[in-house]
Structure formats: C-alpha cells, structure tokens
Amino acid sequence: MKHLVCALALMLGAAQLQAAQPMADVIRTDFDIATRQYSDLLDAIKDKPGFPRTLDQGQVKLVGVRDWTSGFFPGTLWYLLEATGDQKWRAAAVRYTKEVERAKFDKSNHDVGFMLNSSFGNGLRLGADASYRDVLLAGATTLVTRFNPKVGSIQSWNVRADRDWTYPVIIDNMMNLELLMWAARASGDPYYREVAIAHADTSLRNHFRPDGSSFHVVDYDPADGKVRSKVTHQGYADGSAWARGQAWGLYGYTMMYREAKKPEYLQHAQKIAGFIMQHPRMPADKVPYWDFDAPDIPNAPRDSSAAAIMASALLELSDYVEPALGKRYVEFAEQQLRSLSSPQYLAHPGENGGFLLKHATGHKPANSEIDVPLNYGDYYFLEALLRYKAKLAKG
C-alpha cells in the first residue's frame, strides 16, 4: 500500500510539474521525444516493407499501402521535418511517401484523401517537387468516382454481404474532402469542390443529432438517395457518441469552413465543439473514453487519438470565432495537449515500440487495437503541437 501511495504521489507530482511548464517548453520536449522515438521506429523497420500502424503483442504491426492509415507515418515524418529542420526527416519522408503513391488509382478506397493528403499533401506544402501535385490530382480524380449525385455523398465502404448496407457513408469521410477542395484550386476544375460541398451538406442534414453528436454510419438507397438506416460500426451503440467520430466531425466541418467559407459549416463545428467540451462524461484530463456512452465508464478505455484530433481541430476553429470563444477553444485544446504530453499518455524514449501516444482505441466492438498506440494519433498530436507553436509565434 505504501509503495502504491508513493507511486501515485510521483505521478501527481510529474503531472503538476508538466502543467506548470510554459507550453513552448512542453512542445519542445514533446518534439525531442518524438525525434528519438521515430528514429528508433525507423531503425526497427528499415529492412521491412510496409508502414507502422500500431503494436500487436508488443511488436510493431506493419500494413500495406491499401490500409487507410498508410499515409500517416510519412505524414508524421514530414511534421518532424517541419518542427526540426533536420533534413534526415525529409529523406525518410520522401522514401515512405513514394510508397503511398499507388493509392492514387485505388477506386475501392474512400480514404484516398487520408492516405495522400497526409503524405503527398504535406510534402508538397514543405517544398517537395512538382510531381507530388500530379499524384494528389490523380488521387482526387479517383476519389470522386465514388460520388453518387442522387445520394449527394461519396460512398465510404463497399457493400458487404454481412451487412444490410447498400450505400454506407461514415462520418470519417468528412476528412477526405480536404483533398478535393485543394484539387479544385490546383486544377481550376470546380467539380472537385462541388462534390466536396455536396457531401458536406448531405452529412450535415443526415449524420447529426439535435445535440450536435453524430451517427457513425448512414446508409442510403443509391437509387433515390433516401436514408435507409443510421447505425454504428465502431461505436458502442447506434445511438451513442463514438469519441473519434465526434472528432472527425469537428475537424471536418472546421476544415470545410476554412475551404468553403459557408457560415453553416462554422456554426456546426461550434455545435460539435460544444457537445464535446461540455459533455458530462468528458474526463477531467480531457482525454475522452472511446465512446461517450460506453456502459463501463469510468473504467472504459480511453482514446488518446480522439483527443489529439480534437485538439488540432479546436486550435484551428479558434481562429474563426470571436476572441472570447476562441480563447476557450485554445484553453481546452491546451488541456488536452498537456495531458497527452504527460507520462500517463506520452511514451518515455525507448518504449511503446517507437510510437508516441499510449492508450488509444481503434475498434472496440471488434476487440481490435485497444489500449495501444495508433499512427494517426501520433500524426494529429504533432499537428496540434505545430498549430499551437504557430499561435505562440504570433503572440
């Protein structure tokens, strides 16, 4: 008992010290840990094909290019280049980004935006050669082949025999629209933008409840666009609020307001933010349980990846609202980042298989990727840190 009390006291002391640090110091320390961790991860996989996604029984799990998460590892390498200026990260990012290129022609996958924007999109933004632009445009052209104008949405998953779905659309798909908005500007072809806005408008009508929370899956009739069902796949129940789903919605409508400047997108992003920030089952450290309605709260698994996505989205959303509300968004995101930067969630150098964040949840109903690191959690964590750093630079 005495040892337990001492351990808890040490953890509390470390958390209090971390909370007292200026955010500039927290960010600097986080990136120092990130460079050490990802150096180890690169060494561990250098002779193996694929992209590190998570840990499976303590071993790094590698996935192929068709996995929806394939772009996040090279995307994280681009963020490390942006944060440090060390050209070794550029070389690694270029190598792994090249491996994602085949996704540009994959018409079976609605996550082309996730895969290419995080890798080739960041590379192009950080000075990669013009061939990255061609890859992104090809990917956008591939993505719009999954759009049905009668539904007004991009089909997420292909029809499966084990599900009574005919045209399933998931809230995650909002994240793929950024590639289309970029493509409309880069090519001068408005069709990409029209598809993205149609999808965002359709999701706005059908994916959300009056309190701002979202369903995970909405299934449509492809013949007439009517809604057949509103269900979940990765959440606790059809009517529950799956935490990462709420994060995707918040990020997606914040991004679409940036790109399209439609007031209803901004209003909706604020509504989602209110649902998340004011939820009575949001823990004190602001790292949500995997589902806000999980029946075993407070013993339910957390999802650090959802917290990282939320923090990044809130930091951007703060730029589009009046100052007092923007300050609240920044303060909430800061709480999340401080928690994720604490020893409870951030790996100590040399552990966690080289990944950064611990305690993420991938697919709880399938008993898959529970209480593990996830590559997209790391990606959005570093993105949020960079966004906070940019705010500090602006004073």
C-alpha positions as CSV (number, residue, x, y, z in Angstrom):
1,M,0.0,0.0,0.0
2,K,2.8,2.4,0.9
3,H,4.5,1.8,-2.5
4,L,1.2,2.4,-4.3
5,V,0.7,5.7,-2.5
6,C,4.3,6.8,-3.3
7,A,3.8,5.9,-7.0
8,L,0.6,7.9,-7.2
9,A,2.3,10.8,-5.5
10,L,5.2,10.7,-8.0
11,M,2.7,10.6,-10.9
12,L,0.7,13.5,-9.5
13,G,3.9,15.5,-8.9
14,A,5.0,14.9,-12.5
15,A,1.7,15.9,-13.8
16,Q,1.6,19.1,-11.8
17,L,5.2,20.0,-12.9
18,Q,4.2,19.4,-16.5
19,A,1.1,21.5,-16.1
20,A,3.1,24.4,-14.7
21,Q,5.6,24.4,-17.7
22,P,5.2,27.0,-20.4
23,M,3.6,25.5,-23.5
24,A,6.7,26.4,-25.5
25,D,8.7,24.1,-23.2
26,V,6.2,21.3,-23.4
27,I,6.2,21.4,-27.2
28,R,10.0,21.5,-27.3
29,T,10.2,18.4,-25.0
30,D,7.5,16.6,-27.0
31,F,9.3,17.1,-30.3
32,D,12.6,16.0,-28.7
33,I,10.9,12.7,-27.6
34,A,9.3,12.4,-31.0
35,T,12.6,12.6,-32.8
36,R,14.1,9.9,-30.5
37,Q,11.1,7.7,-30.8
38,Y,10.7,7.9,-34.6
39,S,14.4,7.4,-35.0
40,D,14.1,4.1,-33.2
41,L,11.0,3.2,-35.2
42,L,12.8,3.9,-38.5
43,D,15.6,1.7,-37.4
44,A,13.3,-1.1,-36.4
45,I,11.5,-1.2,-39.7
46,K,14.3,-0.2,-42.2
47,D,14.5,-3.6,-43.8
48,K,10.8,-4.4,-43.8
49,P,8.1,-3.5,-46.3
50,G,5.1,-1.5,-45.1
51,F,4.0,1.2,-42.8
52,P,4.0,1.0,-38.9
53,R,0.4,1.3,-37.7
54,T,0.4,0.1,-34.1
55,L,1.7,-2.5,-31.7
56,D,0.4,-6.1,-31.7
57,Q,1.5,-8.1,-28.7
58,G,4.4,-5.8,-28.3
59,Q,5.6,-5.9,-31.9
60,V,5.3,-3.2,-34.5
61,K,2.5,-4.0,-36.8
62,L,3.2,-3.1,-40.5
63,V,0.4,-2.5,-43.0
64,G,0.4,-2.2,-46.8
65,V,-0.4,0.8,-49.0
66,R,-4.1,-0.1,-49.2
67,D,-4.6,0.3,-45.5
68,W,-6.4,3.6,-44.7
69,T,-3.6,4.6,-42.3
70,S,-0.7,4.2,-44.7
71,G,-0.2,7.9,-45.2
72,F,0.1,8.9,-41.6
73,F,3.6,7.5,-41.0
74,P,5.2,9.5,-43.8
75,G,3.0,12.5,-42.8
76,T,4.5,12.3,-39.3
77,L,8.0,12.3,-40.8
78,W,7.1,15.5,-42.7
79,Y,5.9,17.1,-39.5
80,L,9.2,16.2,-37.8
81,L,11.0,17.9,-40.7
82,E,8.8,21.0,-40.2
83,A,9.4,21.0,-36.5
84,T,13.2,20.4,-36.5
85,G,14.5,21.4,-39.9
86,D,16.7,18.3,-39.8
87,Q,17.0,17.0,-43.4
88,K,17.2,13.4,-42.3
89,W,13.5,13.6,-41.8
90,R,13.0,14.8,-45.4
91,A,14.9,11.8,-46.7
92,A,12.8,9.4,-44.7
93,A,9.6,11.2,-45.5
94,V,10.3,11.1,-49.3
95,R,11.1,7.4,-49.1
96,Y,7.9,6.4,-47.4
97,T,5.7,8.9,-49.2
98,K,6.8,7.3,-52.5
99,E,5.5,4.0,-51.2
100,V,2.0,5.5,-50.8
101,E,1.8,6.7,-54.5
102,R,-0.1,3.6,-55.7
103,A,-3.1,4.7,-53.7
104,K,-3.8,7.4,-56.3
105,F,-5.6,4.9,-58.5
106,D,-7.3,2.8,-55.8
107,K,-11.0,3.3,-56.6
108,S,-12.1,0.8,-54.0
109,N,-11.0,3.1,-51.1
110,H,-12.7,6.2,-50.0
111,D,-9.7,7.1,-47.7
112,V,-7.5,8.3,-50.6
113,G,-7.7,11.7,-49.0
114,F,-6.4,10.5,-45.7
115,M,-3.6,8.5,-47.5
116,L,-2.4,11.1,-49.9
117,N,-3.1,14.4,-48.2
118,S,-1.1,13.5,-45.0
119,S,1.8,12.2,-47.1
120,F,2.0,13.9,-50.5
121,G,0.0,17.0,-49.3
122,N,2.4,17.8,-46.5
123,G,5.3,17.0,-48.8
124,L,4.1,19.5,-51.4
125,R,3.5,22.1,-48.7
126,L,7.1,21.7,-47.4
127,G,8.8,22.1,-50.8
128,A,8.7,18.6,-52.4
129,D,8.9,18.5,-56.2
130,A,6.0,19.2,-58.6
131,S,5.3,15.5,-59.2
132,Y,3.6,15.5,-55.8
133,R,0.9,17.8,-57.3
134,D,0.2,15.3,-60.1
135,V,-0.2,12.5,-57.6
136,L,-2.6,14.5,-55.5
137,L,-4.7,15.5,-58.5
138,A,-4.8,11.8,-59.7
139,G,-6.0,10.8,-56.2
140,A,-8.7,13.4,-56.2
141,T,-9.9,12.2,-59.6
142,T,-10.0,8.7,-58.3
143,L,-11.9,9.8,-55.1
144,V,-14.7,11.5,-57.0
145,T,-15.5,8.3,-58.9
146,R,-17.2,7.1,-55.6
147,F,-19.6,10.0,-55.7
148,N,-23.3,9.4,-56.4
149,P,-25.2,12.6,-57.3
150,K,-28.5,11.1,-56.3
151,V,-27.2,10.5,-52.8
152,G,-25.1,13.6,-52.7
153,S,-22.2,11.7,-51.0
154,I,-19.1,9.8,-51.6
155,Q,-19.6,6.1,-50.8
156,S,-17.4,5.1,-47.9
157,W,-17.4,1.4,-47.8
158,N,-18.2,-1.2,-50.5
159,V,-21.4,-3.2,-50.0
160,R,-20.7,-6.2,-47.7
161,A,-22.7,-9.4,-47.6
162,D,-22.7,-9.5,-43.8
163,R,-24.3,-6.0,-43.5
164,D,-27.6,-4.7,-44.8
165,W,-26.0,-1.7,-46.4
166,T,-26.4,-0.5,-49.9
167,Y,-24.5,2.8,-49.8
168,P,-22.8,3.3,-46.4
169,V,-21.3,6.7,-45.6
170,I,-19.3,7.2,-42.4
171,I,-18.6,10.4,-40.6
172,D,-14.8,9.8,-41.1
173,N,-15.3,10.6,-44.8
174,M,-15.5,14.3,-44.0
175,M,-11.7,14.2,-43.6
176,N,-11.2,13.2,-47.3
177,L,-12.9,16.3,-48.6
178,E,-9.8,18.5,-48.0
179,L,-8.1,16.8,-50.9
180,L,-11.0,17.7,-53.2
181,M,-11.0,21.3,-52.1
182,W,-7.3,21.5,-52.8
183,A,-7.7,19.9,-56.2
184,A,-10.4,22.4,-57.2
185,R,-7.9,25.2,-56.6
186,A,-4.9,23.5,-58.1
187,S,-6.7,22.4,-61.3
188,G,-9.2,25.1,-61.8
189,D,-11.9,22.5,-62.1
190,P,-14.9,23.3,-59.9
191,Y,-16.3,19.8,-59.9
192,Y,-14.0,18.6,-57.1
193,R,-15.3,21.5,-55.0
194,E,-18.9,20.7,-55.9
195,V,-18.5,17.1,-54.9
196,A,-16.9,18.1,-51.5
197,I,-19.6,20.6,-50.7
198,A,-22.4,18.2,-51.7
199,H,-21.0,15.6,-49.4
200,A,-20.6,18.0,-46.5
201,D,-24.1,19.3,-47.0
202,T,-25.6,15.8,-47.1
203,S,-23.8,14.8,-44.0
204,L,-24.9,17.9,-42.3
205,R,-28.5,17.0,-42.9
206,N,-28.4,13.3,-42.1
207,H,-25.4,12.5,-39.9
208,F,-26.1,14.6,-36.8
209,R,-28.5,14.6,-33.9
210,P,-30.0,17.8,-32.4
211,D,-27.3,17.9,-29.6
212,G,-24.5,18.0,-32.2
213,S,-23.4,14.4,-31.9
214,S,-23.1,12.3,-34.9
215,F,-24.0,8.8,-36.0
216,H,-21.1,6.7,-37.3
217,V,-22.8,5.2,-40.4
218,V,-25.6,6.5,-42.5
219,D,-26.8,4.1,-45.2
220,Y,-28.5,5.4,-48.3
221,D,-30.5,4.0,-51.2
222,P,-28.3,4.7,-54.2
223,A,-31.3,4.8,-56.5
224,D,-33.1,7.8,-54.9
225,G,-30.8,9.0,-52.1
226,K,-33.2,8.2,-49.2
227,V,-31.8,7.3,-45.8
228,R,-32.2,3.6,-45.1
229,S,-30.6,3.4,-41.6
230,K,-28.4,5.3,-39.1
231,V,-26.1,2.9,-37.3
232,T,-22.7,2.4,-35.8
233,H,-19.8,0.1,-36.7
234,Q,-17.0,1.2,-34.3
235,G,-19.1,2.9,-31.6
236,Y,-20.9,1.3,-28.6
237,A,-24.4,1.6,-30.0
238,D,-26.3,3.1,-32.9
239,G,-27.4,6.0,-30.8
240,S,-24.1,6.5,-28.9
241,A,-21.4,9.1,-29.5
242,W,-18.3,7.3,-30.6
243,A,-15.5,9.6,-29.5
244,R,-13.3,9.6,-32.6
245,G,-16.4,10.0,-34.8
246,Q,-17.2,13.3,-32.9
247,A,-13.5,14.3,-33.5
248,W,-13.8,13.6,-37.2
249,G,-16.9,15.7,-37.5
250,L,-15.4,18.6,-35.6
251,Y,-12.2,18.6,-37.7
252,G,-14.1,18.0,-40.9
253,Y,-16.5,20.9,-40.6
254,T,-13.8,23.3,-39.3
255,M,-11.7,22.4,-42.3
256,M,-14.7,22.8,-44.7
257,Y,-15.4,26.2,-43.3
258,R,-11.8,27.2,-44.0
259,E,-12.1,25.9,-47.5
260,A,-15.7,27.0,-48.5
261,K,-16.4,29.8,-46.0
262,K,-20.0,28.6,-45.7
263,P,-21.4,30.0,-42.4
264,E,-23.4,26.9,-41.6
265,Y,-20.2,24.8,-41.5
266,L,-18.7,27.2,-38.9
267,Q,-21.9,27.1,-36.9
268,H,-22.0,23.3,-37.0
269,A,-18.3,23.0,-36.0
270,Q,-19.1,25.2,-33.0
271,K,-22.1,23.0,-32.1
272,I,-19.9,19.8,-32.2
273,A,-17.3,21.6,-30.1
274,G,-19.9,22.5,-27.5
275,F,-21.1,18.9,-27.4
276,I,-17.6,17.6,-26.8
277,M,-16.4,20.3,-24.4
278,Q,-19.5,20.3,-22.2
279,H,-20.2,16.6,-22.1
280,P,-20.6,15.4,-18.5
281,R,-18.7,12.3,-19.3
282,M,-15.6,14.0,-20.6
283,P,-12.9,13.1,-18.1
284,A,-11.1,15.8,-16.1
285,D,-7.9,15.3,-18.2
286,K,-9.9,15.9,-21.4
287,V,-8.8,12.6,-23.0
288,P,-12.2,11.0,-23.8
289,Y,-13.4,7.5,-23.3
290,W,-13.6,5.6,-26.6
291,D,-17.4,6.3,-26.6
292,F,-19.1,8.9,-24.6
293,D,-21.9,6.4,-23.8
294,A,-19.7,3.4,-23.0
295,P,-21.5,1.5,-20.2
296,D,-18.4,0.8,-18.1
297,I,-17.3,4.5,-17.7
298,P,-15.2,5.4,-15.7
299,N,-13.4,2.1,-16.4
300,A,-13.8,2.2,-20.1
301,P,-10.7,2.5,-22.3
302,R,-9.6,6.0,-23.3
303,D,-8.9,7.1,-26.9
304,S,-5.8,9.4,-27.0
305,S,-6.1,9.5,-30.8
306,A,-9.5,11.2,-30.5
307,A,-8.1,13.8,-28.0
308,A,-5.3,14.6,-30.5
309,I,-7.7,15.1,-33.4
310,M,-10.0,17.2,-31.2
311,A,-7.1,19.4,-30.0
312,S,-5.9,20.0,-33.5
313,A,-9.4,20.9,-34.7
314,L,-10.1,23.2,-31.8
315,L,-6.9,25.1,-32.4
316,E,-7.9,25.8,-36.0
317,L,-11.5,26.6,-35.0
318,S,-10.3,29.2,-32.5
319,D,-9.1,31.3,-35.5
320,Y,-12.6,31.6,-37.0
321,V,-14.7,32.7,-34.0
322,E,-14.9,35.8,-31.8
323,P,-11.9,36.1,-29.4
324,A,-13.6,35.1,-26.1
325,L,-14.9,31.8,-27.6
326,G,-11.6,31.3,-29.4
327,K,-9.8,31.5,-26.1
328,R,-12.0,28.8,-24.6
329,Y,-11.2,26.5,-27.6
330,V,-7.5,27.1,-27.2
331,E,-7.6,26.5,-23.4
332,F,-9.5,23.2,-23.9
333,A,-7.0,22.1,-26.6
334,E,-4.1,23.1,-24.3
335,Q,-5.5,20.9,-21.5
336,Q,-5.7,18.0,-23.9
337,L,-2.1,18.6,-25.2
338,R,-0.8,18.9,-21.6
339,S,-2.5,15.6,-20.7
340,L,-1.2,13.9,-23.8
341,S,2.3,15.2,-23.0
342,S,2.2,13.8,-19.5
343,P,3.9,10.4,-18.6
344,Q,0.4,8.8,-18.5
345,Y,0.0,9.2,-22.3
346,L,3.3,10.1,-23.8
347,A,5.8,7.3,-24.2
348,H,9.2,7.5,-22.5
349,P,12.0,7.3,-25.0
350,G,12.7,3.7,-25.8
351,E,9.3,2.3,-25.0
352,N,6.0,2.0,-26.8
353,G,7.6,0.5,-29.9
354,G,8.8,3.9,-31.0
355,F,5.3,5.4,-31.2
356,L,4.4,8.5,-29.2
357,L,0.9,8.2,-27.6
358,K,-0.3,5.4,-25.5
359,H,-3.8,4.4,-24.6
360,A,-5.6,4.8,-28.0
361,T,-8.6,2.7,-29.0
362,G,-9.1,1.6,-32.6
363,H,-12.1,-0.7,-32.9
364,K,-13.5,-1.6,-29.5
365,P,-16.6,-3.6,-30.7
366,A,-14.2,-5.9,-32.7
367,N,-11.8,-6.1,-29.8
368,S,-9.2,-4.7,-32.1
369,E,-6.4,-2.2,-31.2
370,I,-7.4,-1.5,-27.6
371,D,-5.1,0.5,-25.3
372,V,-2.3,0.7,-27.9
373,P,-0.5,3.4,-29.9
374,L,-2.0,4.3,-33.3
375,N,-0.1,6.1,-36.0
376,Y,-2.9,8.6,-36.7
377,G,-2.9,9.5,-33.0
378,D,0.8,10.5,-33.3
379,Y,0.1,12.3,-36.6
380,Y,-2.6,14.6,-35.2
381,F,-0.8,15.1,-31.9
382,L,2.2,16.5,-33.8
383,E,-0.1,18.5,-36.0
384,A,-1.8,20.0,-32.9
385,L,1.6,20.8,-31.4
386,L,2.7,22.6,-34.6
387,R,-0.6,24.6,-34.6
388,Y,-0.1,25.6,-31.0
389,K,3.5,26.6,-31.7
390,A,2.3,28.8,-34.6
391,K,-0.1,30.5,-32.2
392,L,2.8,31.2,-29.8
393,A,4.8,32.6,-32.7
394,K,2.0,35.1,-33.4
395,G,2.0,36.2,-29.8
